């Protein structure tokens, strides 16, 4: 991958592929972008089993200094509700939430993992992600042979999901789809609704390669669709692609997030500022950005808009 800046526009050449254009502003321009009231729904931080650029307290302080309203801590292998409570006790002026990802490390599709998260002091466990790195679709799409966690069996949701969906509904949690396939997502949205789940987020919706028709169906089912900066940073997505989808489907259906925290990535604050600048340069309005970065995440978390 080769990066070059031409007339203030970052060009990313993916070897063997097409030229992807990210309409990012420079560092000085990004520094002027306000993050007041922003909520980052996809924050990675340490301690972790893989290298991270910052720990929980550092990202809490950084985002609080930037004027952000809140963050959601995500770890693929352990619950973060307890860590959110500890960080929020140390850093005032910002809302910090956590959750649990139903990968093998917590027992896979394990209702008890969700039940215990809900009962943790502080009440900051707000998100249940379906399997991510251990998802059957993710493992098999990568051509891997590692054990995986299935969310579907014989074309139907696995029985354990019924109890999990009920727990999500009863405790007003957010159900995030993890790395499930687009076909699985559409079935699981319907099943979750049958159990009373109201808040549903399709995790970095385009990373699972849905068709545009499938994305529209997810939006029509009132699921919010996450679009992350990390994919743009890597060159896996372009701002132009995101903008096209937002204009076609509507900003009211999307949630912007960073998905940052990798050891070699920009900080969460830097990433979000670059994200806003890129969207503005591509012609999105501040109201559209406000919907995706402030109001929609707040609605998911049950916060006042």
Short mmCIF file of the C-alpha atoms (twelve columns), coordinates in Angstrom:
data_MODEL
# 
_entry.id   MODEL 
# 
loop_
_atom_site.group_PDB 
_atom_site.id 
_atom_site.type_symbol 
_atom_site.label_atom_id 
_atom_site.label_alt_id 
_atom_site.label_comp_id 
_atom_site.label_asym_id 
_atom_site.label_seq_id 
_atom_site.Cartn_x 
_atom_site.Cartn_y 
_atom_site.Cartn_z 
_atom_site.pdbx_PDB_model_num 
ATOM 1   C CA . UNK A 1   0.000   0.000   0.000  1 
ATOM 2   C CA . UNK A 2   1.420   3.408   -1.007 1 
ATOM 3   C CA . UNK A 3   0.279   6.727   0.449  1 
ATOM 4   C CA . UNK A 4   0.762   10.106  -1.235 1 
ATOM 5   C CA . UNK A 5   -0.696  13.548  -0.699 1 
ATOM 6   C CA . UNK A 6   -1.622  15.587  -3.754 1 
ATOM 7   C CA . UNK A 7   -3.086  19.071  -3.341 1 
ATOM 8   C CA . UNK A 8   -4.106  18.268  0.224  1 
ATOM 9   C CA . UNK A 9   -5.880  15.037  -0.693 1 
ATOM 10  C CA . UNK A 10  -4.584  11.713  0.596  1 
ATOM 11  C CA . UNK A 11  -4.343  9.081   -2.127 1 
ATOM 12  C CA . UNK A 12  -3.998  5.447   -1.150 1 
ATOM 13  C CA . UNK A 13  -2.781  3.056   -3.822 1 
ATOM 14  C CA . UNK A 14  -3.562  -0.517  -2.951 1 
ATOM 15  C CA . UNK A 15  -1.149  -2.692  -4.891 1 
ATOM 16  C CA . UNK A 16  -2.993  -4.905  -7.314 1 
ATOM 17  C CA . UNK A 17  -6.168  -2.930  -6.793 1 
ATOM 18  C CA . UNK A 18  -7.794  0.384   -7.503 1 
ATOM 19  C CA . UNK A 19  -6.877  3.859   -6.346 1 
ATOM 20  C CA . UNK A 20  -8.788  4.812   -3.210 1 
ATOM 21  C CA . UNK A 21  -9.211  8.486   -2.391 1 
ATOM 22  C CA . UNK A 22  -9.578  9.729   1.171  1 
ATOM 23  C CA . UNK A 23  -10.517 13.408  1.209  1 
ATOM 24  C CA . UNK A 24  -8.745  14.093  4.468  1 
ATOM 25  C CA . UNK A 25  -7.583  17.459  5.628  1 
ATOM 26  C CA . UNK A 26  -4.112  18.033  7.022  1 
ATOM 27  C CA . UNK A 27  -3.208  17.866  10.731 1 
ATOM 28  C CA . UNK A 28  -3.735  21.581  11.276 1 
ATOM 29  C CA . UNK A 29  -7.173  21.457  9.676  1 
ATOM 30  C CA . UNK A 30  -8.137  18.367  11.676 1 
ATOM 31  C CA . UNK A 31  -7.087  20.019  14.939 1 
ATOM 32  C CA . UNK A 32  -9.749  22.670  14.416 1 
ATOM 33  C CA . UNK A 33  -12.555 20.085  14.223 1 
ATOM 34  C CA . UNK A 34  -14.725 20.004  17.349 1 
ATOM 35  C CA . UNK A 35  -15.611 16.670  18.925 1 
ATOM 36  C CA . UNK A 36  -17.927 18.246  21.490 1 
ATOM 37  C CA . UNK A 37  -20.754 15.834  22.251 1 
ATOM 38  C CA . UNK A 38  -19.341 13.032  20.090 1 
ATOM 39  C CA . UNK A 39  -19.715 9.386   21.115 1 
ATOM 40  C CA . UNK A 40  -17.268 6.776   19.831 1 
ATOM 41  C CA . UNK A 41  -19.098 3.445   19.890 1 
ATOM 42  C CA . UNK A 42  -16.065 1.332   18.965 1 
ATOM 43  C CA . UNK A 43  -13.022 1.954   21.163 1 
ATOM 44  C CA . UNK A 44  -10.183 -0.531  21.609 1 
ATOM 45  C CA . UNK A 45  -7.743  -0.010  24.481 1 
ATOM 46  C CA . UNK A 46  -5.529  -1.934  26.864 1 
ATOM 47  C CA . UNK A 47  -4.977  -4.057  28.785 1 
ATOM 48  C CA . UNK A 48  -5.503  -6.549  25.973 1 
ATOM 49  C CA . UNK A 49  -4.040  -9.744  24.587 1 
ATOM 50  C CA . UNK A 50  -2.873  -7.805  21.535 1 
ATOM 51  C CA . UNK A 51  -0.896  -4.539  21.345 1 
ATOM 52  C CA . UNK A 52  -2.922  -1.379  21.988 1 
ATOM 53  C CA . UNK A 53  -1.890  2.256   21.666 1 
ATOM 54  C CA . UNK A 54  -3.505  3.396   24.933 1 
ATOM 55  C CA . UNK A 55  -5.069  1.918   28.040 1 
ATOM 56  C CA . UNK A 56  -8.605  2.510   29.295 1 
ATOM 57  C CA . UNK A 57  -7.674  5.484   31.476 1 
ATOM 58  C CA . UNK A 58  -5.582  7.102   28.768 1 
ATOM 59  C CA . UNK A 59  -8.345  6.917   26.167 1 
ATOM 60  C CA . UNK A 60  -10.873 8.181   28.719 1 
ATOM 61  C CA . UNK A 61  -8.708  11.202  29.527 1 
ATOM 62  C CA . UNK A 62  -7.902  11.873  25.886 1 
ATOM 63  C CA . UNK A 63  -11.513 11.812  24.736 1 
ATOM 64  C CA . UNK A 64  -12.682 13.826  27.755 1 
ATOM 65  C CA . UNK A 65  -10.109 16.537  26.997 1 
ATOM 66  C CA . UNK A 66  -11.411 16.625  23.423 1 
ATOM 67  C CA . UNK A 67  -14.891 17.413  24.744 1 
ATOM 68  C CA . UNK A 68  -16.433 14.105  23.739 1 
ATOM 69  C CA . UNK A 69  -19.609 12.942  25.432 1 
ATOM 70  C CA . UNK A 70  -18.872 9.253   25.630 1 
ATOM 71  C CA . UNK A 71  -17.049 6.130   24.522 1 
ATOM 72  C CA . UNK A 72  -17.838 2.412   24.406 1 
ATOM 73  C CA . UNK A 73  -14.931 0.132   25.325 1 
ATOM 74  C CA . UNK A 74  -14.760 -3.062  23.280 1 
ATOM 75  C CA . UNK A 75  -12.531 -6.071  23.834 1 
ATOM 76  C CA . UNK A 76  -12.842 -9.208  21.734 1 
ATOM 77  C CA . UNK A 77  -11.946 -11.557 24.581 1 
ATOM 78  C CA . UNK A 78  -13.142 -10.151 27.898 1 
ATOM 79  C CA . UNK A 79  -15.974 -8.111  29.353 1 
ATOM 80  C CA . UNK A 80  -15.471 -4.346  29.614 1 
ATOM 81  C CA . UNK A 81  -18.348 -3.284  31.895 1 
ATOM 82  C CA . UNK A 82  -16.054 -3.446  34.935 1 
ATOM 83  C CA . UNK A 83  -13.303 -1.521  33.169 1 
ATOM 84  C CA . UNK A 84  -15.781 1.150   32.119 1 
ATOM 85  C CA . UNK A 85  -16.838 1.588   35.748 1 
ATOM 86  C CA . UNK A 86  -13.229 1.892   36.917 1 
ATOM 87  C CA . UNK A 87  -12.344 4.399   34.190 1 
ATOM 88  C CA . UNK A 88  -15.460 6.470   34.789 1 
ATOM 89  C CA . UNK A 89  -14.588 6.604   38.481 1 
ATOM 90  C CA . UNK A 90  -11.231 8.136   37.620 1 
ATOM 91  C CA . UNK A 91  -12.179 10.466  34.763 1 
ATOM 92  C CA . UNK A 92  -15.019 12.928  35.250 1 
ATOM 93  C CA . UNK A 93  -16.997 14.605  32.510 1 
ATOM 94  C CA . UNK A 94  -17.407 11.714  30.103 1 
ATOM 95  C CA . UNK A 95  -19.762 8.721   29.850 1 
ATOM 96  C CA . UNK A 96  -17.942 5.393   29.547 1 
ATOM 97  C CA . UNK A 97  -19.722 2.158   28.690 1 
ATOM 98  C CA . UNK A 98  -18.659 -1.423  28.123 1 
ATOM 99  C CA . UNK A 99  -20.075 -4.721  27.029 1 
ATOM 100 C CA . UNK A 100 -19.259 -8.300  26.195 1 
ATOM 101 C CA . UNK A 101 -18.336 -10.011 22.926 1 
ATOM 102 C CA . UNK A 102 -19.647 -13.570 22.670 1 
ATOM 103 C CA . UNK A 103 -16.431 -15.152 21.449 1 
ATOM 104 C CA . UNK A 104 -15.006 -18.448 22.706 1 
ATOM 105 C CA . UNK A 105 -13.143 -16.755 25.579 1 
ATOM 106 C CA . UNK A 106 -16.454 -16.066 27.367 1 
ATOM 107 C CA . UNK A 107 -18.083 -19.341 26.362 1 
ATOM 108 C CA . UNK A 108 -19.465 -18.309 22.977 1 
ATOM 109 C CA . UNK A 109 -23.250 -17.959 22.857 1 
ATOM 110 C CA . UNK A 110 -23.365 -17.943 26.643 1 
ATOM 111 C CA . UNK A 111 -26.368 -16.337 28.371 1 
ATOM 112 C CA . UNK A 112 -24.562 -16.441 31.716 1 
ATOM 113 C CA . UNK A 113 -21.861 -14.106 30.381 1 
ATOM 114 C CA . UNK A 114 -24.555 -11.557 29.544 1 
ATOM 115 C CA . UNK A 115 -26.374 -12.084 32.847 1 
ATOM 116 C CA . UNK A 116 -23.208 -11.487 34.876 1 
ATOM 117 C CA . UNK A 117 -22.316 -8.399  32.857 1 
ATOM 118 C CA . UNK A 118 -25.700 -6.880  33.626 1 
ATOM 119 C CA . UNK A 119 -25.240 -7.541  37.342 1 
ATOM 120 C CA . UNK A 120 -21.812 -5.900  37.609 1 
ATOM 121 C CA . UNK A 121 -21.700 -2.825  39.851 1 
ATOM 122 C CA . UNK A 122 -21.933 0.440   37.971 1 
ATOM 123 C CA . UNK A 123 -24.461 -0.746  35.417 1 
ATOM 124 C CA . UNK A 124 -22.230 0.317   32.528 1 
ATOM 125 C CA . UNK A 125 -22.429 -2.909  30.534 1 
ATOM 126 C CA . UNK A 126 -24.631 -1.774  27.660 1 
ATOM 127 C CA . UNK A 127 -23.612 -3.736  24.559 1 
ATOM 128 C CA . UNK A 128 -23.735 -7.415  23.630 1 
ATOM 129 C CA . UNK A 129 -21.741 -8.162  20.499 1 
ATOM 130 C CA . UNK A 130 -22.335 -11.436 18.713 1 
ATOM 131 C CA . UNK A 131 -19.099 -13.313 17.877 1 
ATOM 132 C CA . UNK A 132 -16.390 -11.358 16.081 1 
ATOM 133 C CA . UNK A 133 -13.026 -13.071 15.489 1 
ATOM 134 C CA . UNK A 134 -14.595 -16.414 16.416 1 
ATOM 135 C CA . UNK A 135 -17.694 -15.968 14.248 1 
ATOM 136 C CA . UNK A 136 -18.271 -18.863 11.864 1 
ATOM 137 C CA . UNK A 137 -18.585 -16.489 8.919  1 
ATOM 138 C CA . UNK A 138 -15.389 -14.617 9.823  1 
ATOM 139 C CA . UNK A 139 -13.305 -17.761 10.340 1 
ATOM 140 C CA . UNK A 140 -14.532 -19.555 7.221  1 
ATOM 141 C CA . UNK A 141 -14.370 -16.461 5.001  1 
ATOM 142 C CA . UNK A 142 -10.695 -16.135 5.945  1 
ATOM 143 C CA . UNK A 143 -10.166 -19.733 4.892  1 
ATOM 144 C CA . UNK A 144 -9.234  -20.664 8.448  1 
ATOM 145 C CA . UNK A 145 -9.644  -23.961 10.246 1 
ATOM 146 C CA . UNK A 146 -9.833  -22.603 13.813 1 
ATOM 147 C CA . UNK A 147 -12.803 -23.467 16.024 1 
ATOM 148 C CA . UNK A 148 -15.669 -21.033 15.595 1 
ATOM 149 C CA . UNK A 149 -18.910 -19.985 17.244 1 
ATOM 150 C CA . UNK A 150 -22.074 -20.480 15.199 1 
ATOM 151 C CA . UNK A 151 -25.067 -18.164 15.464 1 
ATOM 152 C CA . UNK A 152 -27.102 -20.238 12.989 1 
ATOM 153 C CA . UNK A 153 -27.720 -23.948 12.654 1 
ATOM 154 C CA . UNK A 154 -29.701 -25.520 9.815  1 
ATOM 155 C CA . UNK A 155 -30.812 -22.075 8.703  1 
ATOM 156 C CA . UNK A 156 -32.162 -21.046 12.116 1 
ATOM 157 C CA . UNK A 157 -30.693 -19.071 15.052 1 
ATOM 158 C CA . UNK A 158 -29.079 -21.375 17.612 1 
ATOM 159 C CA . UNK A 159 -31.414 -21.988 20.603 1 
ATOM 160 C CA . UNK A 160 -29.129 -20.229 23.106 1 
ATOM 161 C CA . UNK A 161 -29.720 -16.919 21.348 1 
ATOM 162 C CA . UNK A 162 -33.336 -16.823 22.524 1 
ATOM 163 C CA . UNK A 163 -32.255 -16.350 26.145 1 
ATOM 164 C CA . UNK A 164 -29.604 -13.833 25.163 1 
ATOM 165 C CA . UNK A 165 -32.079 -11.785 23.142 1 
ATOM 166 C CA . UNK A 166 -34.495 -11.853 26.080 1 
ATOM 167 C CA . UNK A 167 -31.751 -10.598 28.424 1 
ATOM 168 C CA . UNK A 168 -30.875 -7.833  25.970 1 
ATOM 169 C CA . UNK A 169 -34.518 -6.781  25.724 1 
ATOM 170 C CA . UNK A 170 -35.248 -6.937  29.460 1 
ATOM 171 C CA . UNK A 171 -32.187 -4.862  30.339 1 
ATOM 172 C CA . UNK A 172 -32.454 -2.353  27.484 1 
ATOM 173 C CA . UNK A 173 -29.086 -3.332  26.044 1 
ATOM 174 C CA . UNK A 174 -27.713 -2.845  22.551 1 
ATOM 175 C CA . UNK A 175 -27.400 -5.947  20.382 1 
ATOM 176 C CA . UNK A 176 -24.473 -5.619  17.968 1 
ATOM 177 C CA . UNK A 177 -24.100 -8.117  15.152 1 
ATOM 178 C CA . UNK A 178 -20.344 -8.716  15.394 1 
ATOM 179 C CA . UNK A 179 -18.845 -10.398 12.347 1 
ATOM 180 C CA . UNK A 180 -21.986 -12.265 11.304 1 
ATOM 181 C CA . UNK A 181 -22.673 -12.641 7.583  1 
ATOM 182 C CA . UNK A 182 -25.205 -10.317 5.920  1 
ATOM 183 C CA . UNK A 183 -27.600 -13.235 5.492  1 
ATOM 184 C CA . UNK A 184 -27.268 -14.117 9.175  1 
ATOM 185 C CA . UNK A 185 -27.711 -10.482 10.200 1 
ATOM 186 C CA . UNK A 186 -31.055 -10.162 8.428  1 
ATOM 187 C CA . UNK A 187 -32.413 -13.324 10.058 1 
ATOM 188 C CA . UNK A 188 -31.034 -12.374 13.484 1 
ATOM 189 C CA . UNK A 189 -32.537 -8.886  13.361 1 
ATOM 190 C CA . UNK A 190 -35.988 -10.388 12.843 1 
ATOM 191 C CA . UNK A 191 -35.458 -12.953 15.598 1 
ATOM 192 C CA . UNK A 192 -34.172 -10.331 18.038 1 
ATOM 193 C CA . UNK A 193 -37.194 -8.132  17.334 1 
ATOM 194 C CA . UNK A 194 -39.479 -11.080 18.127 1 
ATOM 195 C CA . UNK A 195 -37.882 -11.199 21.575 1 
ATOM 196 C CA . UNK A 196 -38.365 -7.473  22.128 1 
ATOM 197 C CA . UNK A 197 -34.885 -6.158  21.332 1 
ATOM 198 C CA . UNK A 198 -35.144 -2.491  20.368 1 
ATOM 199 C CA . UNK A 199 -31.564 -1.281  19.875 1 
ATOM 200 C CA . UNK A 200 -29.640 -3.117  17.153 1 
ATOM 201 C CA . UNK A 201 -26.323 -2.123  15.591 1 
ATOM 202 C CA . UNK A 202 -24.792 -3.828  12.551 1 
ATOM 203 C CA . UNK A 203 -21.077 -3.841  13.347 1 
ATOM 204 C CA . UNK A 204 -18.945 -2.149  10.642 1 
ATOM 205 C CA . UNK A 205 -21.635 -3.055  8.172  1 
ATOM 206 C CA . UNK A 206 -19.560 -3.015  4.970  1 
ATOM 207 C CA . UNK A 207 -16.721 -5.199  6.281  1 
ATOM 208 C CA . UNK A 208 -18.958 -8.252  5.885  1 
ATOM 209 C CA . UNK A 209 -19.465 -7.424  2.178  1 
ATOM 210 C CA . UNK A 210 -23.253 -7.061  2.034  1 
ATOM 211 C CA . UNK A 211 -25.010 -6.085  -1.155 1 
ATOM 212 C CA . UNK A 212 -26.555 -2.635  -1.236 1 
ATOM 213 C CA . UNK A 213 -29.976 -4.319  -1.213 1 
ATOM 214 C CA . UNK A 214 -29.068 -6.152  1.999  1 
ATOM 215 C CA . UNK A 215 -27.871 -2.924  3.615  1 
ATOM 216 C CA . UNK A 216 -31.153 -1.254  2.693  1 
ATOM 217 C CA . UNK A 217 -33.045 -4.199  4.204  1 
ATOM 218 C CA . UNK A 218 -31.093 -3.817  7.452  1 
ATOM 219 C CA . UNK A 219 -31.943 -0.118  7.547  1 
ATOM 220 C CA . UNK A 220 -35.590 -0.844  6.747  1 
ATOM 221 C CA . UNK A 221 -35.601 -3.180  9.772  1 
ATOM 222 C CA . UNK A 222 -34.587 -0.167  11.904 1 
ATOM 223 C CA . UNK A 223 -31.093 -1.443  12.678 1 
ATOM 224 C CA . UNK A 224 -28.395 1.204   12.833 1 
ATOM 225 C CA . UNK A 225 -25.407 0.650   10.559 1 
ATOM 226 C CA . UNK A 226 -21.882 1.236   11.831 1 
ATOM 227 C CA . UNK A 227 -19.256 2.738   9.525  1 
ATOM 228 C CA . UNK A 228 -15.744 2.914   10.965 1 
ATOM 229 C CA . UNK A 229 -12.708 5.063   10.263 1 
ATOM 230 C CA . UNK A 230 -10.241 2.204   10.702 1 
ATOM 231 C CA . UNK A 231 -11.398 0.625   7.440  1 
ATOM 232 C CA . UNK A 232 -10.661 3.887   5.628  1 
ATOM 233 C CA . UNK A 233 -7.313  4.221   7.402  1 
ATOM 234 C CA . UNK A 234 -6.359  0.744   6.155  1 
ATOM 235 C CA . UNK A 235 -7.570  1.448   2.629  1 
ATOM 236 C CA . UNK A 236 -10.284 -1.213  2.820  1 
ATOM 237 C CA . UNK A 237 -13.024 1.393   2.342  1 
ATOM 238 C CA . UNK A 238 -13.150 4.875   0.867  1 
ATOM 239 C CA . UNK A 239 -14.924 7.990   2.011  1 
ATOM 240 C CA . UNK A 240 -16.597 8.215   -1.401 1 
ATOM 241 C CA . UNK A 241 -18.100 4.746   -0.892 1 
ATOM 242 C CA . UNK A 242 -19.422 5.697   2.545  1 
ATOM 243 C CA . UNK A 243 -20.845 8.973   1.247  1 
ATOM 244 C CA . UNK A 244 -22.629 7.207   -1.601 1 
ATOM 245 C CA . UNK A 245 -24.303 4.838   0.862  1 
ATOM 246 C CA . UNK A 246 -25.233 7.646   3.258  1 
ATOM 247 C CA . UNK A 247 -26.829 9.669   0.470  1 
ATOM 248 C CA . UNK A 248 -28.741 6.664   -0.831 1 
ATOM 249 C CA . UNK A 249 -29.939 5.229   2.498  1 
ATOM 250 C CA . UNK A 250 -29.930 8.295   4.754  1 
ATOM 251 C CA . UNK A 251 -27.633 9.500   7.543  1 
ATOM 252 C CA . UNK A 252 -30.326 8.694   10.090 1 
ATOM 253 C CA . UNK A 253 -29.461 5.001   9.635  1 
ATOM 254 C CA . UNK A 254 -25.702 5.234   10.313 1 
ATOM 255 C CA . UNK A 255 -23.312 5.451   13.257 1 
ATOM 256 C CA . UNK A 256 -19.777 6.757   12.802 1 
ATOM 257 C CA . UNK A 257 -17.088 5.135   14.959 1 
ATOM 258 C CA . UNK A 258 -13.311 4.990   15.047 1 
ATOM 259 C CA . UNK A 259 -12.582 1.254   15.686 1 
ATOM 260 C CA . UNK A 260 -9.116  2.507   16.647 1 
ATOM 261 C CA . UNK A 261 -6.668  1.620   19.392 1 
ATOM 262 C CA . UNK A 262 -4.277  -0.546  17.373 1 
ATOM 263 C CA . UNK A 263 -0.643  0.042   18.332 1 
ATOM 264 C CA . UNK A 264 0.266   1.626   14.988 1 
ATOM 265 C CA . UNK A 265 -2.983  3.513   14.288 1 
ATOM 266 C CA . UNK A 266 -3.821  7.173   14.910 1 
ATOM 267 C CA . UNK A 267 -5.448  7.984   18.225 1 
ATOM 268 C CA . UNK A 268 -9.213  7.782   18.529 1 
ATOM 269 C CA . UNK A 269 -9.427  11.572  18.682 1 
ATOM 270 C CA . UNK A 270 -7.191  12.043  15.644 1 
ATOM 271 C CA . UNK A 271 -9.159  9.450   13.717 1 
ATOM 272 C CA . UNK A 272 -12.545 11.011  14.440 1 
ATOM 273 C CA . UNK A 273 -11.302 14.484  13.528 1 
ATOM 274 C CA . UNK A 274 -9.931  13.172  10.241 1 
ATOM 275 C CA . UNK A 275 -13.231 11.354  9.673  1 
ATOM 276 C CA . UNK A 276 -15.284 14.527  10.120 1 
ATOM 277 C CA . UNK A 277 -12.932 16.508  7.890  1 
ATOM 278 C CA . UNK A 278 -13.129 13.860  5.180  1 
ATOM 279 C CA . UNK A 279 -16.922 13.818  5.249  1 
ATOM 280 C CA . UNK A 280 -17.098 17.611  5.120  1 
ATOM 281 C CA . UNK A 281 -14.695 17.702  2.188  1 
ATOM 282 C CA . UNK A 282 -16.862 15.105  0.438  1 
ATOM 283 C CA . UNK A 283 -19.947 17.290  0.826  1 
ATOM 284 C CA . UNK A 284 -21.797 15.889  3.836  1 
ATOM 285 C CA . UNK A 285 -23.473 18.466  6.059  1 
ATOM 286 C CA . UNK A 286 -22.735 19.056  9.721  1 
ATOM 287 C CA . UNK A 287 -26.286 17.931  10.495 1 
ATOM 288 C CA . UNK A 288 -25.654 14.565  8.807  1 
ATOM 289 C CA . UNK A 289 -22.398 14.162  10.734 1 
ATOM 290 C CA . UNK A 290 -24.121 15.180  13.973 1 
ATOM 291 C CA . UNK A 291 -26.729 12.463  13.444 1 
ATOM 292 C CA . UNK A 292 -24.135 9.750   12.914 1 
ATOM 293 C CA . UNK A 293 -21.598 10.784  15.569 1 
ATOM 294 C CA . UNK A 294 -23.787 12.228  18.310 1 
ATOM 295 C CA . UNK A 295 -27.522 11.631  18.140 1 
ATOM 296 C CA . UNK A 296 -27.674 8.061   16.841 1 
ATOM 297 C CA . UNK A 297 -25.070 6.688   19.293 1 
ATOM 298 C CA . UNK A 298 -26.825 8.527   22.127 1 
ATOM 299 C CA . UNK A 299 -30.123 6.913   21.162 1 
ATOM 300 C CA . UNK A 300 -28.543 3.455   21.199 1 
ATOM 301 C CA . UNK A 301 -27.202 4.038   24.708 1 
ATOM 302 C CA . UNK A 302 -30.422 5.510   26.051 1 
ATOM 303 C CA . UNK A 303 -28.940 8.985   26.496 1 
ATOM 304 C CA . UNK A 304 -30.756 12.216  25.832 1 
ATOM 305 C CA . UNK A 305 -29.985 13.421  22.284 1 
# 
